[in-house]
Amino acid sequence: MRRELKAPLGMLIKGSFDQTAKKVAELIKKKKPIKLIAVGDRVSRTMIHNGIPVDVVIIDYKIMRRSVVPLRFNAERTFKARNPAGTLTREAWNAVEAAVKSSGRSKVIIEGEEDLLTLVAVLSAPNESMIFYGQPREGIVVLEVNKELKRVIRGIIERMEKINNS
């Protein structure tokens, strides 16, 4: 499934971080999503530094697997969880779900890797929310949450190998 999950799951906005941030801001203004969720340190930084009002950030303090200075994001709630690379742990799933369902701004700090938690964010978010994540060396992927996207994501998760109950 690695190859399948490396392809963008939604609309890819190509360009530099500044270019993509402008396009994202225009899209948000047009669509008026219920909730904005950023997955990944680079995307979260780009959105916050460009004044985009993110509700939830899901970060691991790494960009391209290299440690970075922790993101400054004033959140009402902070959740922490472990999630090794290439997995979805129940602990991380619960943290993302709680953050997305909380009112106000939330931050999820992952020890491990946050990439696959985009899938959890889709399933946890209300329809008409938007989720943003980075497509390495290309741009930002935009997911518009709706019933069809949730169906697709459930299908992906159902095909994942279960390695234990955690």
DSSP file (Angstrom, degrees, kcal/mol; ACC not computed):
  #  RESIDUE AA STRUCTURE BP1 BP2  ACC     N-H-->O    O-->H-N    N-H-->O    O-->H-N    TCO  KAPPA ALPHA  PHI   PSI    X-CA   Y-CA   Z-CA
    1    1 A M     >        0   0    0      0, 0.0     4,-2.7     0, 0.0     5,-0.2   0.000 360.0 360.0 360.0 -10.2    0.0    0.0    0.0
    2    2 A R  H  >  +     0   0    0      1,-0.2     4,-1.3     2,-0.2     5,-0.1   0.917 360.0  48.1 -55.9 -45.1    3.0    2.3    0.3
    3    3 A R  H  > S+     0   0    0      1,-0.2     4,-0.9     2,-0.2     3,-0.4   0.924 112.2  49.5 -62.6 -44.0    2.8    3.3   -3.4
    4    4 A E  H >4 S+     0   0    0      1,-0.2     3,-0.6     2,-0.2    -1,-0.2   0.905 112.0  47.9 -60.8 -42.9   -0.9    3.9   -3.2
    5    5 A L  H 3< S+     0   0    0     -4,-2.7    -1,-0.2     1,-0.2    -2,-0.2   0.652 101.8  64.0 -77.7 -14.6   -0.5    6.1   -0.1
    6    6 A K  H 3< S+     0   0    0     -4,-1.3    -1,-0.2    -3,-0.4    -2,-0.2   0.754  87.9  84.3 -77.7 -23.4    2.4    8.1   -1.6
    7    7 A A  S << S-     0   0    0     -4,-0.9     0, 0.0    -3,-0.6     0, 0.0  -0.520 100.7 -91.0 -75.6 146.2    0.0    9.4   -4.3
    8    8 A P        -     0   0    0      0, 0.0    -1,-0.1     0, 0.0     4,-0.1  -0.318  27.5-153.7 -58.3 136.4   -2.1   12.5   -3.3
    9    9 A L  S    S+     0   0    0     -4,-0.1     2,-0.2     2,-0.1    -2,-0.0   0.541  76.9   6.1 -86.5  -8.6   -5.4   11.5   -1.8
   10   10 A G  S    S-     0   0    0    133,-0.1     2,-0.4     1,-0.0   133,-0.2  -0.574 113.2 -24.8-146.4-152.3   -7.0   14.8   -2.9
   11   11 A M  E     -A  142   0A   0    131,-1.8   131,-3.0    -2,-0.2     2,-0.6  -0.580  56.3-144.6 -75.7 126.4   -6.3   18.0   -4.9
   12   12 A L  E     -A  141   0A   0     -2,-0.4     2,-0.7   129,-0.2   129,-0.2  -0.823   6.7-160.1 -94.1 122.9   -2.5   18.8   -5.1
   13   13 A I  E     -A  140   0A   0    127,-3.4   127,-2.1    -2,-0.6     2,-0.2  -0.911  18.9-154.1-101.0 110.6   -1.7   22.5   -5.1
   14   14 A K  E     +A  139   0A   0     -2,-0.7     2,-0.2   125,-0.2   125,-0.2  -0.506  41.6  64.3 -87.3 152.2    1.8   22.7   -6.6
   15   15 A G  S    S-     0   0    0    123,-1.9    -2,-0.1    -2,-0.2   122,-0.0  -0.756  82.8 -35.6 135.0-177.1    4.3   25.4   -6.0
   16   16 A S     >  -     0   0    0     -2,-0.2     4,-2.9     1,-0.1     5,-0.3  -0.166  65.2 -99.7 -68.5 170.0    6.5   27.0   -3.3
   17   17 A F  H  > S+     0   0    0      1,-0.2     4,-2.2     2,-0.2     5,-0.1   0.900 125.2  47.9 -62.0 -40.2    5.3   27.2    0.2
   18   18 A D  H  > S+     0   0    0      2,-0.2     4,-1.8     1,-0.2    -1,-0.2   0.911 113.0  48.3 -67.0 -41.4    4.3   30.9   -0.3
   19   19 A Q  H  > S+     0   0    0      1,-0.2     4,-1.9     2,-0.2    -2,-0.2   0.932 113.7  46.0 -63.5 -45.6    2.5   30.1   -3.6
   20   20 A T  H  X S+     0   0    0     -4,-2.9     4,-2.8     1,-0.2    -1,-0.2   0.880 108.8  56.1 -67.8 -36.1    0.6   27.2   -2.1
   21   21 A A  H  X S+     0   0    0     -4,-2.2     4,-2.5    -5,-0.3    -1,-0.2   0.900 107.1  49.8 -62.1 -40.2   -0.4   29.2    1.0
   22   22 A K  H  X S+     0   0    0     -4,-1.8     4,-2.0     2,-0.2    -1,-0.2   0.927 112.9  46.0 -63.9 -44.0   -1.9   31.9   -1.2
   23   23 A K  H  X S+     0   0    0     -4,-1.9     4,-2.3     2,-0.2    -2,-0.2   0.892 112.4  51.1 -66.5 -38.9   -3.9   29.3   -3.1
   24   24 A V  H  X S+     0   0    0     -4,-2.8     4,-2.6     2,-0.2     5,-0.2   0.924 108.8  51.2 -62.8 -44.5   -5.0   27.6    0.1
   25   25 A A  H  X S+     0   0    0     -4,-2.5     4,-2.2     1,-0.2    -2,-0.2   0.899 110.9  48.5 -60.7 -41.3   -6.2   30.9    1.6
   26   26 A E  H  X S+     0   0    0     -4,-2.0     4,-2.0     2,-0.2    -1,-0.2   0.912 111.7  49.5 -63.6 -43.3   -8.2   31.6   -1.6
   27   27 A L  H  X S+     0   0    0     -4,-2.3     4,-2.9     1,-0.2     5,-0.3   0.903 110.9  49.2 -63.4 -42.7   -9.8   28.1   -1.5
   28   28 A I  H  X S+     0   0    0     -4,-2.6     4,-2.8     1,-0.2    -1,-0.2   0.910 109.9  51.4 -63.6 -42.9  -10.7   28.4    2.2
   29   29 A K  H  < S+     0   0    0     -4,-2.2    -1,-0.2    -5,-0.2    -2,-0.2   0.890 115.4  42.9 -61.3 -38.9  -12.3   31.8    1.6
   30   30 A K  H  < S+     0   0    0     -4,-2.0    -2,-0.2    -5,-0.1    -1,-0.2   0.915 123.0  34.9 -72.9 -44.9  -14.4   30.3   -1.2
   31   31 A K  H  < S-     0   0    0     -4,-2.9    -2,-0.2    -5,-0.2    -3,-0.2   0.752  84.3-153.0 -86.3 -26.5  -15.3   27.1    0.5
   32   32 A K     <  -     0   0    0     -4,-2.8    -3,-0.1    -5,-0.3    -4,-0.1   0.959  21.5-152.1  49.5  62.6  -15.7   28.3    4.1
   33   33 A P        -     0   0    0      0, 0.0    96,-0.3     0, 0.0     3,-0.1  -0.220  17.3-129.3 -65.7 154.4  -14.9   24.9    5.7
   34   34 A I  S    S+     0   0    0     94,-2.3     2,-0.3     1,-0.2    95,-0.2   0.894  91.1   9.6 -67.2 -42.5  -16.3   23.9    9.1
   35   35 A K        -     0   0    0     93,-0.2    95,-2.8    91,-0.2     2,-0.5  -0.998  65.4-146.8-143.9 142.4  -12.8   22.9   10.5
   36   36 A L  E     -b  130   0A   0     -2,-0.3    19,-2.1    17,-0.2    20,-1.8  -0.953  18.2-176.9-113.1 126.6   -9.3   23.3    9.2
   37   37 A I  E     -bc 131  56A   0     93,-2.3    95,-2.8    -2,-0.5     2,-0.5  -0.986   8.5-163.2-126.9 128.5   -6.8   20.5   10.0
   38   38 A A  E     -bc 132  57A   0     18,-2.9    20,-2.3    -2,-0.4     2,-0.6  -0.948   3.7-162.7-112.5 128.3   -3.1   20.6    9.1
   39   39 A V  E     +bc 133  58A   0     93,-3.1    95,-0.7    -2,-0.5     4,-0.2  -0.946  57.1  29.3-113.1 118.6   -1.1   17.4    9.2
   40   40 A G  S  > S-     0   0    0     18,-3.5     4,-2.2    -2,-0.6     5,-0.2  -0.039  80.7-100.7 111.3 146.2    2.7   17.7    9.2
   41   41 A D  H  > S+     0   0    0     21,-0.6     4,-2.6     2,-0.2     5,-0.2   0.903 116.6  48.7 -66.4 -44.3    5.2   20.3   10.5
   42   42 A R  H  > S+     0   0    0     20,-0.3     4,-2.6     2,-0.2     5,-0.2   0.946 114.9  43.8 -65.5 -47.8    5.9   22.0    7.2
   43   43 A V  H  > S+     0   0    0     -4,-0.2     4,-2.6     2,-0.2     5,-0.2   0.922 114.7  50.3 -62.9 -43.9    2.3   22.4    6.2
   44   44 A S  H  X S+     0   0    0     -4,-2.2     4,-2.6     1,-0.2     5,-0.2   0.931 112.5  46.7 -60.8 -45.9    1.3   23.6    9.7
   45   45 A R  H  X S+     0   0    0     -4,-2.6     4,-3.0     1,-0.2     5,-0.2   0.933 112.1  50.7 -60.2 -47.4    4.1   26.2    9.7
   46   46 A T  H  X S+     0   0    0     -4,-2.6     4,-0.9    -5,-0.2    -2,-0.2   0.922 113.5  44.4 -59.0 -45.9    3.2   27.4    6.3
   47   47 A M  H  <>S+     0   0    0     -4,-2.6     5,-2.7     2,-0.2     3,-0.5   0.941 116.1  45.4 -66.4 -47.1   -0.4   27.9    7.1
   48   48 A I  H ><5S+     0   0    0     -4,-2.6     3,-1.7     1,-0.2    -2,-0.2   0.919 111.9  51.3 -63.9 -44.4    0.2   29.5   10.5
   49   49 A H  H 3<5S+     0   0    0     -4,-3.0    -1,-0.2     1,-0.3    -2,-0.2   0.694 109.9  51.9 -67.9 -17.5    2.9   31.9    9.2
   50   50 A N  T 3<5S-     0   0    0     -4,-0.9    -1,-0.3    -3,-0.5    -2,-0.2   0.204 119.7-108.1-103.4  14.7    0.5   32.9    6.4
   51   51 A G  T < 5 +     0   0    0     -3,-1.7    -3,-0.2     1,-0.2    -2,-0.1   0.695  64.1 153.2  73.8  19.6   -2.3   33.8    8.8
   52   52 A I      < -     0   0    0     -5,-2.7     2,-1.8    -6,-0.2    -1,-0.2  -0.744  48.9-125.0 -85.2 124.5   -4.5   30.8    7.9
   53   53 A P        -     0   0    0      0, 0.0   -17,-0.2     0, 0.0     2,-0.2  -0.459  32.9-171.0 -77.9  81.8   -6.7   30.0   10.9
   54   54 A V        -     0   0    0     -2,-1.8   -17,-0.2     1,-0.1     3,-0.1  -0.494  15.9-166.0 -74.1 137.2   -5.9   26.3   11.5
   55   55 A D  S    S+     0   0    0    -19,-2.1    51,-2.8     1,-0.3     2,-0.4   0.816  74.9  21.2 -89.0 -37.1   -8.1   24.5   14.1
   56   56 A V  E     -cd  37 106A   0    -20,-1.8   -18,-2.9    49,-0.2     2,-0.4  -0.998  60.8-168.3-137.2 133.1   -6.0   21.4   14.6
   57   57 A V  E     -cd  38 107A   0     49,-1.8    51,-2.8    -2,-0.4     2,-0.5  -0.973   4.5-163.9-117.4 140.1   -2.3   20.7   13.9
   58   58 A I  E     +cd  39 108A   0    -20,-2.3   -18,-3.5    -2,-0.4     2,-0.3  -0.969  27.8 160.8-122.6 111.8   -0.8   17.2   13.9
   59   59 A I  E     - d   0 109A   0     49,-2.8    51,-3.2    -2,-0.5    -2,-0.0  -0.858  39.6-167.7-135.4 161.2    2.9   17.4   14.1
   60   60 A D        -     0   0    0      2,-0.3    52,-0.3    -2,-0.3     3,-0.1   0.228  53.8-109.2-131.7  11.4    6.0   15.3   15.0
   61   61 A Y  S    S+     0   0    0      1,-0.2     7,-2.1     6,-0.1     2,-0.3   0.818  86.8 105.5  60.8  33.4    8.7   18.0   15.2
   62   62 A K  E     -G   67   0B   0      5,-0.3   -21,-0.6     7,-0.0     2,-0.4  -0.997  50.8-165.1-140.6 145.5   10.2   16.6   12.0
   63   63 A I  E >  S-G   66   0B   0      3,-2.6     3,-1.6    -2,-0.3   -23,-0.0  -0.991  88.1 -10.4-127.7 122.7   10.3   17.7    8.3
   64   64 A M  T 3  S-     0   0    0     -2,-0.4    -1,-0.1     1,-0.3     3,-0.1   0.890 130.9 -57.6  53.3  42.1   11.5   15.1    5.9
   65   65 A R  T 3  S+     0   0    0      1,-0.2     2,-0.4    -3,-0.0    -1,-0.3   0.550 114.2 117.8  67.3  12.6   12.5   13.0    8.9
   66   66 A R  E <  S-G   63   0B   0     -3,-1.6    -3,-2.6     1,-0.0    -1,-0.2  -0.916  71.2-109.7-108.7 135.6   14.9   15.7   10.2
   67   67 A S  E     -G   62   0B   0     -2,-0.4     2,-0.3    -5,-0.2    -5,-0.3  -0.295  38.8-171.5 -62.4 143.2   14.2   17.3   13.6
   68   68 A V        -     0   0    0     -7,-2.1     3,-0.1     3,-0.0    -1,-0.0  -0.873  35.1 -81.7-131.3 164.5   13.0   20.9   13.6
   69   69 A V        -     0   0    0     -2,-0.3    -8,-0.1     1,-0.1    -7,-0.0  -0.454  64.7 -92.6 -62.8 135.1   12.4   23.6   16.2
   70   70 A P        -     0   0    0      0, 0.0     2,-0.2     0, 0.0    -1,-0.1  -0.210  44.3-108.6 -54.7 139.4    9.0   23.0   17.8
   71   71 A L        -     0   0    0     -3,-0.1     2,-0.8     1,-0.1   -12,-0.0  -0.449  22.5-129.7 -69.3 135.7    6.1   24.9   16.1
   72   72 A R        +     0   0    0     -2,-0.2     2,-0.3     2,-0.1    -1,-0.1  -0.815  45.6 150.7 -88.3 114.0    4.6   27.8   18.0
   73   73 A F        -     0   0    0     -2,-0.8     2,-0.9     2,-0.1   -16,-0.1  -0.896  41.4-138.7-148.5 111.6    0.9   27.2   18.0
   74   74 A N        +     0   0    0     -2,-0.3     2,-0.4    32,-0.0    31,-0.1  -0.611  34.9 173.9 -76.6 106.2   -1.3   28.5   20.8
   75   75 A A        -     0   0    0     -2,-0.9    31,-0.2     1,-0.1     3,-0.1  -0.877  38.9-144.1-115.9 146.3   -3.8   25.7   21.4
   76   76 A E  S    S+     0   0    0     29,-1.8     2,-0.4    -2,-0.4    30,-0.2   0.814  93.7  30.3 -72.1 -30.5   -6.4   25.3   24.0
   77   77 A R  E     -e  106   0A   0     28,-1.6    30,-2.2    22,-0.1     2,-0.4  -0.987  65.6-165.6-133.2 140.8   -5.7   21.6   24.1
   78   78 A T  E     -e  107   0A   0     -2,-0.4     2,-0.4    28,-0.2    30,-0.2  -0.994   7.2-169.8-125.3 131.1   -2.6   19.6   23.5
   79   79 A F  E     -e  108   0A   0     28,-3.0    30,-3.1    -2,-0.4     2,-0.4  -0.919   3.2-162.2-117.7 144.2   -2.6   15.8   23.0
   80   80 A K  E     +e  109   0A   0     -2,-0.4     2,-0.3    28,-0.2    30,-0.2  -0.973  17.1 157.8-128.0 143.2    0.5   13.6   22.9
   81   81 A A  E     -e  110   0A   0     28,-1.9    30,-2.9    -2,-0.4     2,-0.4  -0.992  36.8-115.6-158.5 158.5    0.7   10.0   21.5
   82   82 A R  E     +e  111   0A   0     -2,-0.3    10,-0.5    28,-0.2    30,-0.2  -0.805  33.6 163.7 -96.3 140.1    3.2    7.5   20.2
   83   83 A N  E     -e  112   0A   0     28,-2.6    30,-3.3    -2,-0.4     3,-0.1  -0.632  25.8-145.3-157.9  93.5    2.8    6.4   16.5
   84   84 A P    >   -     0   0    0      0, 0.0     3,-1.5     0, 0.0     5,-0.1  -0.164  42.8 -76.7 -58.8 155.5    5.8    4.5   14.9
   85   85 A A  T 3  S+     0   0    0      1,-0.3     3,-0.1     3,-0.0    29,-0.0  -0.192 116.9  15.9 -52.9 138.9    6.5    5.1   11.2
   86   86 A G  T 3  S+     0   0    0      1,-0.2     2,-0.3    -3,-0.1    -1,-0.3   0.644 110.8  95.6  73.5  15.8    4.1    3.3    8.9
   87   87 A T    <   -     0   0    0     -3,-1.5     2,-0.4    26,-0.2    -1,-0.2  -0.845  61.8-144.2-132.4 168.2    1.5    2.5   11.6
   88   88 A L        -     0   0    0     -2,-0.3     2,-0.2    -3,-0.1    -5,-0.1  -0.915  26.3-163.3-129.3 103.9   -1.7    3.8   13.1
   89   89 A T     >  -     0   0    0     -2,-0.4     4,-2.6    -7,-0.2     5,-0.2  -0.556  27.8-124.4 -86.1 154.8   -1.7    3.1   16.8
   90   90 A R  H  > S+     0   0    0     76,-2.4     4,-2.8     1,-0.2     5,-0.2   0.887 112.9  56.7 -61.2 -38.7   -4.9    3.2   18.9
   91   91 A E  H  > S+     0   0    0     75,-0.7     4,-1.8     2,-0.2    -1,-0.2   0.923 111.0  41.5 -59.8 -46.7   -3.2    5.8   21.1
   92   92 A A  H  > S+     0   0    0    -10,-0.5     4,-2.7     2,-0.2     5,-0.3   0.898 112.8  54.6 -69.5 -40.4   -2.5    8.1   18.2
   93   93 A W  H  X S+     0   0    0     -4,-2.6     4,-2.7     1,-0.2    -2,-0.2   0.946 110.0  46.9 -56.2 -49.4   -6.0    7.5   16.7
   94   94 A N  H  X S+     0   0    0     -4,-2.8     4,-2.4     1,-0.2    -1,-0.2   0.880 111.7  51.1 -62.0 -39.1   -7.6    8.5   20.0
   95   95 A A  H  X S+     0   0    0     -4,-1.8     4,-2.3    -5,-0.2    -1,-0.2   0.931 112.9  44.5 -65.2 -45.8   -5.5   11.6   20.3
   96   96 A V  H  X S+     0   0    0     -4,-2.7     4,-2.8     2,-0.2     5,-0.3   0.932 113.8  50.3 -64.5 -45.5   -6.3   12.8   16.8
   97   97 A E  H  X S+     0   0    0     -4,-2.7     4,-2.1    -5,-0.3    -2,-0.2   0.918 112.1  47.4 -59.3 -44.6  -10.0   12.0   17.2
   98   98 A A  H  X S+     0   0    0     -4,-2.4     4,-0.9    -5,-0.2    -1,-0.2   0.905 113.2  48.7 -64.1 -41.8  -10.2   13.9   20.5
   99   99 A A  H >< S+     0   0    0     -4,-2.3     3,-0.5     1,-0.2    -2,-0.2   0.926 112.7  46.8 -64.4 -45.2   -8.3   16.9   19.0
  100  100 A V  H 3< S+     0   0    0     -4,-2.8    -1,-0.2     1,-0.2    -2,-0.2   0.867 114.2  47.5 -66.5 -36.4  -10.5   17.1   15.9
  101  101 A K  H 3< S+     0   0    0     -4,-2.1    -1,-0.2    -5,-0.3    -2,-0.2   0.598  94.1  97.9 -83.1 -10.4  -13.7   16.7   18.0
  102  102 A S  S << S-     0   0    0     -4,-0.9     2,-0.2    -3,-0.5     4,-0.1  -0.415  75.9-121.9 -74.1 151.5  -12.7   19.4   20.5
  103  103 A S  S    S+     0   0    0     -2,-0.1    -1,-0.1     2,-0.1   -27,-0.1  -0.599  78.7  22.5 -85.9 159.0  -13.9   22.9   20.2
  104  104 A G  S    S-     0   0    0     -2,-0.2     2,-0.3   -28,-0.1   -29,-0.1  -0.302 112.1 -32.4  78.8-169.5  -11.2   25.6   19.9
  105  105 A R        -     0   0    0    -31,-0.1   -29,-1.8    -2,-0.1   -28,-1.6  -0.685  60.8-172.9 -92.4 137.9   -7.7   25.0   18.7
  106  106 A S  E     -de  56  77A   0    -51,-2.8   -49,-1.8    -2,-0.3     2,-0.4  -0.945  12.4-157.2-131.3 151.1   -5.9   21.7   19.3
  107  107 A K  E     -de  57  78A   0    -30,-2.2   -28,-3.0    -2,-0.3     2,-0.5  -0.992   2.8-161.5-127.0 133.9   -2.4   20.4   18.8
  108  108 A V  E     -de  58  79A   0    -51,-2.8   -49,-2.8    -2,-0.4     2,-0.6  -0.975   7.5-163.0-115.2 119.9   -1.4   16.7   18.5
  109  109 A I  E     -de  59  80A   0    -30,-3.1   -28,-1.9    -2,-0.5     2,-0.5  -0.909   9.5-158.7-105.5 120.7    2.2   16.0   19.1
  110  110 A I  E     - e   0  81A   0    -51,-3.2     2,-0.8    -2,-0.6   -28,-0.2  -0.845  14.6-150.6-105.5 130.7    3.3   12.6   17.8
  111  111 A E  E    S+ e   0  82A   0    -30,-2.9   -28,-2.6    -2,-0.5     2,-0.5  -0.890  86.6  13.1 -93.4 109.6    6.4   10.7   19.0
  112  112 A G  E    S- e   0  83A   0     -2,-0.8     2,-0.4   -52,-0.3    -2,-0.1  -0.977 122.4 -23.5 127.6-119.1    7.2    8.8   15.8
  113  113 A E        -     0   0    0    -30,-3.3   -26,-0.2    -2,-0.5     3,-0.1  -0.998  37.2-167.4-139.4 138.0    5.5    9.8   12.6
  114  114 A E    >   +     0   0    0     -2,-0.4     3,-1.7     1,-0.1     4,-0.3   0.507  59.9 103.7 -99.9  -5.8    2.3   11.6   11.8
  115  115 A D  T >  S+     0   0    0      1,-0.3     3,-1.4     2,-0.2     4,-0.2   0.863  82.6  44.2 -49.4 -53.1    1.9   10.9    8.1
  116  116 A L  T >> S+     0   0    0      1,-0.3     3,-1.5   -29,-0.2     4,-0.7   0.626  92.6  83.3 -71.4 -11.8   -0.8    8.2    8.2
  117  117 A L  H <> S+     0   0    0     -3,-1.7     4,-2.4     1,-0.3    -1,-0.3   0.620  71.0  79.0 -70.3  -9.9   -2.8   10.2   10.8
  118  118 A T  H <> S+     0   0    0     -3,-1.4     4,-2.1    -4,-0.3    -1,-0.3   0.892  90.1  55.6 -56.9 -39.3   -4.3   12.1    7.9
  119  119 A L  H <> S+     0   0    0     -3,-1.5     4,-1.8     1,-0.2    -1,-0.2   0.907 107.9  46.5 -61.4 -43.1   -6.5    9.1    7.4
  120  120 A V  H  X S+     0   0    0     -4,-0.7     4,-2.0     1,-0.2    -1,-0.2   0.895 108.7  55.7 -66.4 -40.6   -7.8    9.3   11.0
  121  121 A A  H  X S+     0   0    0     -4,-2.4     4,-2.1     1,-0.2    -2,-0.2   0.904 106.2  51.4 -59.9 -41.2   -8.3   13.1   10.7
  122  122 A V  H  < S+     0   0    0     -4,-2.1    -1,-0.2     1,-0.2    -2,-0.2   0.942 112.5  44.8 -60.9 -47.5  -10.6   12.5    7.7
  123  123 A L  H  < S+     0   0    0     -4,-1.8    -1,-0.2     1,-0.2    -2,-0.2   0.784 117.7  45.2 -69.4 -26.1  -12.7    9.9    9.5
  124  124 A S  H  < S+     0   0    0     -4,-2.0    -1,-0.2    -5,-0.1    -2,-0.2   0.755  96.0  88.8 -87.3 -27.1  -12.9   12.1   12.7
  125  125 A A  S  < S-     0   0    0     -4,-2.1     2,-0.1    -5,-0.2     3,-0.1  -0.388  81.8-110.1 -77.9 148.0  -13.6   15.5   11.0
  126  126 A P    >   -     0   0    0      0, 0.0     3,-1.1     0, 0.0   -91,-0.2  -0.420  46.7 -88.1 -69.0 151.3  -17.1   16.7   10.2
  127  127 A N  T 3  S+     0   0    0      1,-0.2    19,-0.2    -2,-0.1   -93,-0.1  -0.268 116.1  38.0 -55.3 148.7  -18.2   16.8    6.6
  128  128 A E  T 3  S+     0   0    0     17,-3.1   -94,-2.3     1,-0.3    -1,-0.2   0.603  89.4 123.8  76.8  15.3  -17.3   20.1    4.9
  129  129 A S    <   -     0   0    0     -3,-1.1    16,-2.4   -96,-0.3     2,-0.4  -0.552  54.4-135.7 -90.2 167.6  -14.0   20.3    6.8
  130  130 A M  E     -bF  36 144A   0    -95,-2.8   -93,-2.3    14,-0.2     2,-0.4  -0.991  13.2-164.6-128.1 139.1  -10.7   20.6    5.0
  131  131 A I  E     -bF  37 143A   0     12,-2.4    12,-3.0    -2,-0.4     2,-0.4  -0.968   6.0-164.1-122.4 137.7   -7.5   18.7    5.7
  132  132 A F  E     +bF  38 142A   0    -95,-2.8   -93,-3.1    -2,-0.4     2,-0.3  -0.963  14.0 163.1-124.0 136.1   -4.1   19.8    4.4
  133  133 A Y  E     -bF  39 141A   0      8,-1.8     8,-3.6    -2,-0.4     2,-0.2  -0.976  36.9 -98.9-146.2 161.1   -0.9   17.7    4.2
  134  134 A G  E     - F   0 140A   0    -95,-0.7     6,-0.2    -2,-0.3   -93,-0.0  -0.550  14.5-154.2 -85.6 143.8    2.4   18.0    2.4
  135  135 A Q  E >>  - F   0 139A   0      4,-3.0     3,-2.5    -2,-0.2     4,-2.0  -0.950  42.4-110.0-109.9 105.6    3.3   16.2   -0.8
  136  136 A P  T 34 S-     0   0    0      0, 0.0     4,-0.0     0, 0.0     0, 0.0  -0.016  91.0  -6.7 -47.4 130.6    7.1   16.1   -0.6
  137  137 A R  T 34 S+     0   0    0      1,-0.1  -122,-0.0     2,-0.1  -121,-0.0   0.581 130.8  66.1  62.2  14.8    8.9   18.3   -3.1
  138  138 A E  T <4 S-     0   0    0     -3,-2.5  -123,-1.9     1,-0.3     2,-0.3   0.668  97.7 -98.4-127.7 -47.8    5.6   19.1   -4.9
  139  139 A G  E  <  -AF  14 135A   0     -4,-2.0    -4,-3.0  -125,-0.2     2,-0.4  -0.972  53.0 -32.5 161.0-147.0    3.2   21.1   -2.7
  140  140 A I  E     -AF  13 134A   0   -127,-2.1  -127,-3.4    -2,-0.3     2,-0.4  -0.922  42.6-142.9-116.9 136.8    0.1   20.8   -0.5
  141  141 A V  E     -AF  12 133A   0     -8,-3.6    -8,-1.8    -2,-0.4     2,-0.5  -0.849  13.8-154.6 -98.8 134.4   -2.7   18.3   -0.8
  142  142 A V  E     -AF  11 132A   0   -131,-3.0  -131,-1.8    -2,-0.4     2,-0.5  -0.936   6.5-167.4-111.6 125.7   -6.2   19.5    0.1
  143  143 A L  E     - F   0 131A   0    -12,-3.0   -12,-2.4    -2,-0.5     2,-0.7  -0.962   8.3-156.2-112.5 124.7   -8.8   17.0    1.2
  144  144 A E  E     - F   0 130A   0     -2,-0.5     2,-0.3   -14,-0.2   -14,-0.2  -0.894  25.3-130.6 -98.4 113.3  -12.4   18.1    1.3
  145  145 A V        +     0   0    0    -16,-2.4   -17,-3.1    -2,-0.7     2,-0.3  -0.461  47.3 136.0 -73.4 127.0  -14.1   15.9    3.9
  146  146 A N     >  -     0   0    0     -2,-0.3     4,-2.3   -19,-0.2     5,-0.2  -0.922  67.7 -85.2-155.4 176.7  -17.4   14.3    2.7
  147  147 A K  H  > S+     0   0    0     -2,-0.3     4,-2.1     1,-0.2     5,-0.1   0.883 124.1  51.4 -59.1 -41.0  -19.1   10.9    2.8
  148  148 A E  H  > S+     0   0    0      2,-0.2     4,-2.3     1,-0.2    -1,-0.2   0.925 110.0  47.9 -65.6 -45.0  -17.3    9.7   -0.4
  149  149 A L  H  > S+     0   0    0      1,-0.2     4,-2.6     2,-0.2    -1,-0.2   0.919 111.2  51.6 -61.9 -42.2  -13.9   10.5    0.9
  150  150 A K  H  X S+     0   0    0     -4,-2.3     4,-2.6     1,-0.2    -1,-0.2   0.892 108.5  51.7 -61.3 -38.8  -14.7    8.9    4.3
  151  151 A R  H  X S+     0   0    0     -4,-2.1     4,-1.9     2,-0.2    -1,-0.2   0.926 111.1  47.5 -62.5 -44.8  -15.8    5.7    2.4
  152  152 A V  H  X S+     0   0    0     -4,-2.3     4,-1.9     2,-0.2    -2,-0.2   0.925 113.1  48.0 -61.7 -46.0  -12.5    5.7    0.4
  153  153 A I  H  X S+     0   0    0     -4,-2.6     4,-2.6     1,-0.2     5,-0.2   0.900 108.5  53.6 -65.5 -41.7  -10.4    6.2    3.6
  154  154 A R  H  X S+     0   0    0     -4,-2.6     4,-2.6     1,-0.2    -1,-0.2   0.910 108.0  52.4 -57.5 -41.2  -12.3    3.4    5.5
  155  155 A G  H  X S+     0   0    0     -4,-1.9     4,-1.2     2,-0.2    -2,-0.2   0.893 109.1  48.8 -61.6 -41.3  -11.5    1.1    2.5
  156  156 A I  H  X S+     0   0    0     -4,-1.9     4,-0.6     1,-0.2     3,-0.5   0.942 112.8  47.2 -63.3 -47.6   -7.8    1.9    2.8
  157  157 A I  H >< S+     0   0    0     -4,-2.6     3,-1.1     1,-0.2    -2,-0.2   0.888 107.7  55.9 -63.9 -39.7   -7.7    1.4    6.5
  158  158 A E  H 3< S+     0   0    0     -4,-2.6    -1,-0.2     1,-0.3    -2,-0.2   0.812 106.4  51.8 -63.1 -29.0   -9.6   -1.9    6.2
  159  159 A R  H 3< S+     0   0    0     -4,-1.2    -1,-0.3    -3,-0.5    -2,-0.2   0.587  87.3 106.8 -83.7 -10.2   -6.9   -3.2    3.8
  160  160 A M  S << S-     0   0    0     -3,-1.1     2,-0.3    -4,-0.6    -3,-0.0  -0.402  80.2-107.5 -70.3 145.2   -4.1   -2.3    6.2
  161  161 A E        -     0   0    0     -2,-0.1     2,-0.5     1,-0.0    -1,-0.1  -0.555  26.7-137.8 -72.7 131.5   -2.4   -5.2    8.0
  162  162 A K        +     0   0    0     -2,-0.3     3,-0.1     1,-0.1    -1,-0.0  -0.815  23.5 177.5 -90.8 125.8   -3.2   -5.4   11.6
  163  163 A I        -     0   0    0     -2,-0.5     2,-0.3     1,-0.3    -1,-0.1   0.701  61.5 -30.0-104.4 -22.7   -0.1   -6.2   13.7
  164  164 A N        -     0   0    0      0, 0.0    -1,-0.3     0, 0.0     0, 0.0  -0.959  69.1 -84.1-172.7-174.6   -1.5   -6.2   17.2
  165  165 A N              0   0    0     -2,-0.3    -3,-0.0     1,-0.2   -75,-0.0   0.449 360.0 360.0 -86.9   0.7   -4.2   -4.6   19.3
  166  166 A S              0   0    0    -76,-0.1   -76,-2.4   -77,-0.1   -75,-0.7   0.460 360.0 360.0 -95.0 360.0   -2.3   -1.4   20.2
